[in-house]
Amino acid sequence: MPELNGHRALREATMDDLIHVQSLLQPFVEQRLLLPRTPGDLAVLMQHAFVAIDNTQIIGFSAIEMYSQKLAEIQCLAVHQDYHGQGIGKQLVAKCVQRAKDHNVLEVMAISASDEFLRQCGFDYSLPDQKRALFYRTDQA
């Protein structure tokens, strides 16, 4: 189990973590920083997911959804607010990116309001000489 520092560790998520992950994500959902996920949605994501742990408490979570050999997306990245700024999120992102590399996925996408954080992790708005993603909100008239 890779050490974050001292009594903290990063490991693959298991189904036993599901209820604790839901609790971690809930405040972010309430703040509209993350989309709400059902237990079934999270169970599917657990196949390629990671948790950060402090002693026995889950303090961070991320998952990567593999769409194809061309594209995967980082999902549900969250770190408990008491642990922000300690590099935990970056390590979770790195684990997801490595999982994509291990599965020979060409590109990893992340949709977030935290642009600067993702840029620090090596993400950019578009790949050089590639198309850009544009979005349309269906809940607006």
Secondary structure, 3 states (H helix, E strand, C coil): CCEEECCEEEEECCHHHHHHHHHHHHHHHHCCCCCCCCHHHHHHHHHHEEEEEECCEEEEEEEEEECCCCEEEEEEEEECHHHCCCCHHHHHHHHHHHHHHHCCCCEEEECCCCHHHHHHCCCCCCCCCCCCCCCCCCCCC
